[in-house]
Amino acid sequence: MNIKTLEDNYKKEIKQRGYGRNLLRTLEEERVDAPAEECGIFGLYSEDKVDTFSLSQFGLFALQHRGQEACGISVMKDGKIENIKSEGLVLDVFKGIREPKSFMGNSVIGHTRYTTAGDKKKYNFQPFFAKNEWDQIILSVAHNGNLTNARELRKSLEFEGVTFKATSDTEVILRLIQKNLDLGIKNAVKATMDKIEGAYSVVGMTRNRFFAFRDPNGIRPLVLGIIEDRTIVAASETAALDAVGAKYWRDMIPGEIVYTSEGGSQLQSYVVEAENRNRICAFEYIYFARPDTNLEGTNIYEVREKSGVKIWEQSPVEADMVIGVPDSGVPAAIGFSRASGIPFQPVLIKNRYIGRSFIVPTQEMRERIVNLKLNPIISEIRGKRVVIIDDSIVRGTTSKRLVKILKDAGVKEIHFRSVSPPIIAPCFLGIDTPSKDDLISANLNKEELREYLGVSSLEFLSMQNLEIILGNSDHCFGCFTEKYPVSRGEQVKMFT
């Protein structure tokens, strides 16, 4: 595979556009009280036939945290595309494949689903695929993000006679590429990117080509890796590259299309003619990505640990111990402890074996659900002054219940620290957050929220400190500032 051609193109784009070196819950009740994971995408192309069944399983398993509702893969084999997708976790879906050899070929794309657009019906599971008149799959795509003009584009395509089978915005991407497929894969994708707006990272395949592309603002992550110079891998996070033994190569630049040549022997790159800027979502660093992932040259764990240091510097307090709310709050708690000298104690025990949904008919039982996920070691916290470190506060209901659990366990004082700024606006770019009316920081000031939670003190990481930790202000901070890198479009209505 001619990697050098793509690398030369990449360096040229970097120089021309002036990019910096950084370019080189389990419970249904909780879903409404936390920024919900997005989707995870994985893609691979090899000059040789490889074990795409196992490699996609490993890659998607590493991305399971980004979506737990459904999973699917499409495999290119002998000029044909095979597709399978189903509700459930990655391992559950792969266990249901009776003939693994039928899903071993040259290329694979995969998806772990969390609903942000479209309903939760089976027809919205990904990858999406299009067929020809002989009922053969000719195109398949998997997408992470959200389009802000999906309805408008769908109506236009329907007016032209295009039939839609799902309600997801991903099908809009599929149909636009399909419509222009006779132009060649690069031009078909470019024509699609000229039409769609919003945040998106996409992997896809035809019967003999692999491709991937990222939106011109780079809001959703997409990284590239290489296995033994003959296999290219694209994934939402570097953790997926590690899972399949791929060496990290680089992050895709905003607005870039990567695609294989007709024979598959060369990898090519094209960047759309637009004023591209890197505006990756700040919440990837705060909450979504795995701590062992690197995005845009930055390690997620280090960002979270630094956030704990910064919030200690911003708002010091006297206490006996620091507690991190598992999992994303733990690195920040360790950083807070290191900076303050207050011991970190992992006394909140997380139950990792709870199913995704509970059907609980009474309010009394619903209020007890949080105890199923998090429970303290009472003997370690009774009579103590405690600092709780969490990644964010959304509705505030789970935080309030956690505070009650600690108080019932005999904690003397509770100081709550959120290592993100107050969330004051919903996201419409690929994250499932509540409407503004349900975002507690959009409706209460800090003192009112402190009283609501019933804590001795409350502090949020400042926007200034968040920008310092991330190294610059070139990120999407929409949920903190209500200022977005793209037009709100019609998707805001879907979330409000």
Legacy VTK file of the C-alpha trace (Angstrom):
# vtk DataFile Version 3.0
C-alpha trace
ASCII
DATASET POLYDATA
POINTS 496 float
0.000 0.000 0.000
1.484 3.368 -1.009
1.467 5.176 2.318
4.044 7.741 1.151
1.602 9.300 -1.339
-0.904 9.997 1.390
1.763 11.236 3.817
3.108 13.763 1.274
-0.433 14.999 0.662
-1.013 15.277 4.406
2.162 17.310 5.004
1.246 19.613 2.143
-2.195 20.292 3.616
-0.730 20.884 7.074
1.706 23.452 5.692
-0.895 25.225 3.542
-3.534 25.406 6.259
-1.223 26.171 9.163
-2.411 23.481 11.571
-0.487 23.179 14.835
1.460 20.146 15.980
-1.438 18.809 18.034
-3.017 17.767 14.799
-0.013 15.325 14.199
-24.856 4.821 31.666
-25.667 1.678 32.110
-29.053 2.659 33.612
-31.941 4.119 31.651
-32.554 6.462 34.575
-29.034 7.814 34.226
-29.259 8.512 30.527
-31.128 11.737 31.186
-28.673 12.877 33.873
-25.382 12.543 32.056
-24.020 13.447 28.646
-24.754 10.189 26.870
-22.051 8.448 24.898
-22.058 8.970 21.191
-21.376 6.234 18.649
-18.139 4.436 17.904
-16.932 3.663 14.376
-14.210 1.342 13.157
-12.905 0.598 9.675
-10.102 -1.471 8.181
-8.730 -2.183 4.724
-5.956 -4.617 3.790
-4.319 -5.596 0.532
-4.623 -9.175 1.740
-7.512 -11.154 3.143
-7.350 -10.883 6.920
-9.411 -11.966 9.885
-11.806 -9.037 9.622
-14.249 -10.899 11.882
-11.892 -10.899 14.873
-10.239 -7.548 14.166
-13.558 -5.716 13.951
-14.744 -7.465 17.100
-11.637 -6.332 18.995
-11.828 -2.794 17.628
-15.514 -2.354 18.415
-15.110 -3.891 21.858
-12.563 -1.143 22.597
-15.251 1.378 21.569
-18.086 -0.219 23.530
-18.194 2.735 25.943
-19.354 4.966 23.081
-22.569 3.020 22.486
-24.288 0.006 24.008
-27.629 -0.176 22.192
-26.606 -2.040 19.052
-23.638 -3.160 16.997
-23.000 -4.138 13.386
-20.381 -4.758 10.712
-20.111 -4.830 6.928
-17.362 -6.931 5.316
-15.925 -6.695 1.795
-15.106 -10.171 0.477
-14.511 -11.321 -3.106
-16.214 -8.264 -4.569
-19.274 -8.637 -2.344
-20.428 -6.981 0.876
-21.874 -8.984 3.761
-23.692 -7.144 6.550
-24.907 -8.090 10.017
-26.249 -5.879 12.802
-28.308 -6.461 15.903
-29.355 -5.026 19.231
-26.995 -5.633 22.121
-23.375 -5.352 23.149
-20.476 -6.134 20.814
-19.732 -9.594 22.219
-23.421 -10.544 22.170
-23.771 -9.596 18.501
-20.607 -11.421 17.443
-21.641 -14.521 19.377
-24.720 -14.618 17.155
-22.630 -14.946 13.969
-22.737 -18.651 13.178
-20.228 -18.618 10.324
-17.313 -16.311 11.254
-15.429 -17.271 8.069
-18.133 -15.642 5.970
-17.115 -12.329 7.562
-13.413 -12.588 6.766
-12.240 -10.510 3.821
-10.196 -7.491 2.768
-12.153 -4.753 4.478
-14.614 -4.191 7.305
-16.498 -1.277 8.824
-18.290 -1.431 12.150
-20.433 0.598 14.521
-21.502 0.683 18.155
-24.750 2.611 18.482
-26.026 5.192 20.884
-29.122 7.022 19.676
-28.680 10.740 18.998
-30.763 11.032 15.833
-33.595 8.795 14.680
-35.519 6.434 16.923
-34.226 3.208 18.448
-35.850 0.830 15.960
-33.812 -1.911 14.333
-33.900 -0.160 10.967
-31.647 2.548 12.438
-28.882 0.139 13.435
-25.625 0.651 11.542
-23.811 0.143 9.228
-26.355 1.333 6.658
-26.186 -0.192 3.204
-27.586 0.346 -0.295
-28.403 -2.365 -2.845
-28.547 -2.523 -6.624
-31.366 -3.921 -8.756
-30.018 -7.449 -8.259
-30.361 -7.115 -4.464
-26.592 -6.943 -3.989
-25.083 -4.545 -1.446
-22.989 -1.976 -3.313
-22.326 0.590 -0.592
-22.153 0.610 3.207
-21.421 3.408 5.710
-21.124 3.883 9.481
-21.357 7.332 11.045
-20.667 9.105 14.336
-22.143 12.559 14.753
-25.274 14.487 13.837
-26.334 16.412 10.739
-28.062 19.726 11.322
-29.763 19.828 7.916
-30.808 16.167 7.621
-34.541 16.835 7.328
-34.107 19.383 4.581
-31.838 17.050 2.600
-34.134 14.092 3.130
-37.120 16.002 1.791
-35.127 17.083 -1.247
-34.016 13.500 -1.962
-37.541 12.174 -1.480
-38.770 14.767 -3.973
-36.270 13.298 -6.445
-37.739 9.837 -5.868
-35.257 8.446 -3.331
-36.880 6.021 -0.902
-35.813 6.041 2.735
-36.118 3.012 5.007
-35.025 4.523 8.330
-35.222 7.737 10.346
-31.509 8.208 11.071
-29.503 11.032 9.523
-26.919 8.411 8.550
-29.205 7.248 5.760
-29.073 10.751 4.290
-25.292 10.375 4.023
-25.715 6.936 2.463
-28.242 8.074 -0.157
-26.219 11.140 -1.140
-23.111 9.033 -1.734
-25.176 6.429 -3.586
-26.707 9.123 -5.788
-23.250 10.292 -6.904
-21.446 6.956 -6.940
-20.938 7.033 -10.710
-18.640 10.050 -10.191
-16.122 7.865 -8.353
-15.796 7.473 -4.605
-13.774 10.657 -4.000
-16.174 12.867 -5.941
-19.232 11.110 -4.516
-18.042 11.800 -0.972
-17.025 15.353 -1.852
-20.470 16.015 -3.346
-21.997 14.662 -0.146
-19.802 16.837 2.077
-20.779 19.858 -0.008
-24.396 19.205 0.998
-24.331 18.011 4.606
-23.832 20.244 7.647
-23.054 19.424 11.247
-20.611 17.051 12.931
-19.650 13.760 11.365
-16.967 11.132 11.069
-17.721 8.356 8.589
-16.192 5.075 7.454
-17.519 3.267 4.404
-16.954 0.822 1.581
-18.071 -0.120 -1.872
-17.515 -3.612 -3.262
-13.873 -2.765 -4.010
-13.044 0.510 -2.239
-12.633 1.669 1.365
-13.069 5.287 2.431
-13.315 7.521 5.495
-14.021 11.216 5.946
-14.364 13.835 8.669
-16.347 17.077 8.866
-14.591 20.385 8.074
-14.643 21.398 11.753
-13.270 18.100 13.011
-15.882 18.019 15.780
-16.055 14.224 15.933
-12.746 12.349 16.241
-11.293 9.970 13.653
-7.794 8.515 13.874
-5.702 6.428 11.477
-3.400 3.506 12.187
-1.338 0.991 10.211
-0.718 -2.728 10.659
2.534 -3.946 9.077
2.382 -1.355 6.254
-0.322 -3.323 4.435
-3.443 -2.597 6.464
-5.005 0.797 7.153
-7.286 1.251 10.180
-9.656 4.137 10.966
-11.405 4.456 14.324
-13.038 6.898 16.716
-10.227 6.470 19.255
-6.646 5.244 19.431
-7.780 2.660 22.007
-9.315 0.745 19.086
-6.013 0.884 17.200
-4.250 -0.604 20.209
-6.858 -3.355 20.419
-6.058 -4.604 16.898
-2.301 -4.135 17.059
-2.236 -1.110 14.780
0.435 1.555 15.101
-1.026 5.033 15.493
-0.313 7.070 12.391
-2.194 10.337 12.783
-5.562 11.991 13.309
-7.487 12.712 10.135
-7.521 16.428 9.462
-10.849 18.288 9.329
-12.472 18.014 5.916
-10.252 15.146 4.783
-11.320 12.194 2.647
-9.129 9.078 2.718
-9.843 6.382 0.122
-8.227 3.409 -1.567
-7.499 3.286 -5.277
-9.518 1.121 -7.656
-7.179 -1.824 -7.254
-6.680 -1.128 -3.570
-2.890 -0.881 -3.815
-2.727 2.846 -3.030
-4.140 5.008 -0.287
-5.111 8.505 -1.342
-6.175 11.681 0.408
-8.161 14.736 -0.526
-9.152 17.732 1.602
-12.328 19.568 0.630
-11.913 23.136 -0.492
-13.220 24.897 2.567
-11.918 27.015 5.412
-11.379 24.042 7.667
-10.671 24.466 11.385
-10.051 21.923 14.081
-12.989 22.251 16.511
-13.000 18.858 18.188
-15.612 18.466 20.937
-14.198 19.385 24.361
-16.338 16.714 26.005
-14.318 14.031 24.260
-11.532 14.931 26.675
-13.730 15.458 29.723
-15.991 12.421 29.491
-16.451 10.417 26.281
-13.083 9.023 25.273
-11.334 6.238 27.131
-8.530 7.464 29.415
-5.956 5.424 27.458
-6.905 7.177 24.202
-4.904 9.966 22.550
-6.758 12.574 20.496
-5.026 15.270 18.455
-1.741 14.399 20.149
-3.162 14.722 23.669
-3.599 11.906 26.183
-7.074 11.801 27.736
-5.890 10.614 31.154
-3.420 13.497 31.410
-6.145 16.022 30.553
-8.420 14.645 33.255
-5.664 14.539 35.859
-4.696 18.138 35.034
-8.334 19.181 35.423
-8.204 17.932 39.024
-5.044 19.934 39.649
-6.582 23.061 38.136
-9.809 22.903 40.111
-7.787 22.545 43.328
-5.809 25.667 42.379
-9.057 27.400 41.480
-10.965 26.399 44.626
-8.904 24.858 47.453
-10.672 23.317 50.435
-9.804 21.548 53.671
-10.931 17.920 53.709
-9.962 14.427 54.860
-10.260 12.578 51.548
-10.917 12.930 47.832
-13.408 10.649 46.036
-13.680 10.319 42.265
-17.032 9.307 40.771
-16.192 6.260 38.596
-14.997 6.155 35.966
-14.217 9.506 34.347
-13.998 11.373 37.665
-11.216 9.179 39.043
-8.201 10.627 37.140
-9.319 14.138 38.113
-9.625 13.057 41.749
-6.076 11.692 41.607
-4.874 15.026 40.201
-6.756 16.939 42.899
-5.198 14.717 45.550
-1.695 15.137 44.147
-2.026 18.929 44.089
-3.699 19.294 47.470
-2.040 16.549 49.490
-5.490 15.302 50.520
-5.529 11.485 50.243
-7.412 9.934 47.333
-9.621 7.064 48.476
-11.456 4.787 45.987
-14.395 4.272 48.338
-17.170 4.528 45.748
-17.731 1.037 44.410
-19.201 0.761 40.919
-21.311 -2.217 39.893
-20.210 -3.050 36.335
-22.645 -5.878 35.729
-25.955 -4.044 35.633
-28.056 -4.349 32.491
-28.778 -1.273 30.437
-32.453 -0.859 31.357
-34.657 -1.396 34.371
-38.441 -1.437 34.332
-39.294 0.048 37.698
-42.972 0.841 38.264
-42.799 2.942 41.450
-41.064 6.230 42.272
-39.749 4.785 45.535
-37.881 2.062 43.681
-36.676 4.437 40.960
-35.027 6.583 43.632
-33.044 3.568 44.802
-31.593 2.784 41.383
-28.493 4.921 41.913
-27.510 2.637 44.824
-27.274 -0.258 42.390
-24.503 1.444 40.478
-22.559 3.332 43.141
-22.218 2.340 46.784
-19.732 3.685 49.347
-17.533 1.831 51.822
-19.257 3.300 54.871
-16.560 2.507 57.418
-14.045 4.601 55.438
-16.154 7.752 55.085
-18.199 8.021 58.294
-17.422 11.284 60.076
-15.077 12.476 57.305
-14.902 15.678 55.282
-15.082 14.544 51.664
-14.373 16.142 48.278
-16.380 14.547 45.445
-14.913 14.947 41.951
-17.243 14.317 39.009
-16.878 15.018 35.300
-20.036 17.141 35.030
-23.467 17.979 36.394
-26.314 17.735 33.878
-29.772 17.508 35.443
-28.356 17.233 38.940
-30.632 14.379 40.025
-27.926 11.692 40.148
-25.524 14.088 41.911
-28.186 14.878 44.505
-28.849 11.187 45.143
-25.150 10.480 45.470
-24.881 13.255 48.035
-27.790 11.705 49.964
-26.084 8.294 49.922
-22.937 9.819 51.408
-24.859 11.758 54.017
-26.775 8.640 55.015
-23.392 6.921 55.406
-22.386 9.543 57.972
-20.144 11.893 55.973
-19.503 15.082 57.940
-18.943 17.539 55.061
-19.306 17.217 51.272
-17.478 19.503 48.851
-18.550 18.934 45.243
-16.215 19.699 42.349
-17.162 19.392 38.667
-14.195 19.256 36.293
-16.198 20.773 33.482
-17.758 24.227 33.301
-21.519 24.445 33.903
-23.511 22.834 31.077
-25.949 25.539 30.033
-26.973 24.471 26.520
-27.929 21.223 24.729
-25.747 19.617 22.096
-27.073 18.919 18.610
-23.818 17.681 17.132
-23.811 14.032 18.163
-24.298 14.018 21.931
-27.574 13.247 23.666
-28.111 15.952 26.272
-31.419 17.166 27.736
-33.184 20.314 26.623
-32.151 23.629 28.156
-35.155 23.539 30.463
-33.771 20.360 32.032
-30.133 21.469 32.323
-29.845 22.495 35.950
-26.995 24.970 35.449
-29.059 26.786 32.834
-31.745 27.422 35.440
-29.947 27.776 38.784
-26.942 29.852 39.759
-24.068 28.200 41.617
-25.362 29.059 45.112
-28.864 27.815 44.275
-27.413 24.602 42.907
-25.253 24.159 46.005
-28.371 24.402 48.159
-30.261 21.989 45.887
-27.483 19.394 46.141
-27.137 19.964 49.874
-23.340 20.261 49.876
-20.985 22.447 51.900
-19.349 23.932 48.800
-19.619 23.635 45.018
-17.253 24.624 42.231
-17.031 24.149 38.453
-13.863 24.219 36.384
-13.649 27.624 34.719
-13.662 28.013 30.936
-10.283 29.725 31.192
-8.763 26.730 32.988
-10.383 24.282 30.561
-8.774 26.118 27.651
-5.421 26.078 29.460
-5.681 22.315 30.019
-6.630 21.648 26.384
-3.876 23.926 25.135
-6.039 26.282 23.075
-9.572 27.523 22.454
-10.000 25.693 19.142
-12.639 23.274 20.359
-16.412 23.009 20.318
-17.541 24.454 23.664
-21.190 24.752 22.657
-22.678 23.083 25.742
-20.765 25.516 27.992
-21.092 28.729 25.974
-24.106 28.193 23.675
-21.786 29.190 20.825
-21.395 26.447 18.214
-18.926 26.076 15.341
-21.787 25.320 12.932
-25.325 26.569 12.481
-27.901 25.082 14.833
-30.089 24.229 11.895
-33.189 22.136 12.498
-31.667 19.551 14.840
-32.126 21.770 17.878
-35.845 21.099 17.592
-35.169 17.387 17.850
-33.436 17.868 21.187
-35.664 20.557 22.691
LINES 2 498
24 0 1 2 3 4 5 6 7 8 9 10 11 12 13 14 15 16 17 18 19 20 21 22 23
472 24 25 26 27 28 29 30 31 32 33 34 35 36 37 38 39 40 41 42 43 44 45 46 47 48 49 50 51 52 53 54 55 56 57 58 59 60 61 62 63 64 65 66 67 68 69 70 71 72 73 74 75 76 77 78 79 80 81 82 83 84 85 86 87 88 89 90 91 92 93 94 95 96 97 98 99 100 101 102 103 104 105 106 107 108 109 110 111 112 113 114 115 116 117 118 119 120 121 122 123 124 125 126 127 128 129 130 131 132 133 134 135 136 137 138 139 140 141 142 143 144 145 146 147 148 149 150 151 152 153 154 155 156 157 158 159 160 161 162 163 164 165 166 167 168 169 170 171 172 173 174 175 176 177 178 179 180 181 182 183 184 185 186 187 188 189 190 191 192 193 194 195 196 197 198 199 200 201 202 203 204 205 206 207 208 209 210 211 212 213 214 215 216 217 218 219 220 221 222 223 224 225 226 227 228 229 230 231 232 233 234 235 236 237 238 239 240 241 242 243 244 245 246 247 248 249 250 251 252 253 254 255 256 257 258 259 260 261 262 263 264 265 266 267 268 269 270 271 272 273 274 275 276 277 278 279 280 281 282 283 284 285 286 287 288 289 290 291 292 293 294 295 296 297 298 299 300 301 302 303 304 305 306 307 308 309 310 311 312 313 314 315 316 317 318 319 320 321 322 323 324 325 326 327 328 329 330 331 332 333 334 335 336 337 338 339 340 341 342 343 344 345 346 347 348 349 350 351 352 353 354 355 356 357 358 359 360 361 362 363 364 365 366 367 368 369 370 371 372 373 374 375 376 377 378 379 380 381 382 383 384 385 386 387 388 389 390 391 392 393 394 395 396 397 398 399 400 401 402 403 404 405 406 407 408 409 410 411 412 413 414 415 416 417 418 419 420 421 422 423 424 425 426 427 428 429 430 431 432 433 434 435 436 437 438 439 440 441 442 443 444 445 446 447 448 449 450 451 452 453 454 455 456 457 458 459 460 461 462 463 464 465 466 467 468 469 470 471 472 473 474 475 476 477 478 479 480 481 482 483 484 485 486 487 488 489 490 491 492 493 494 495
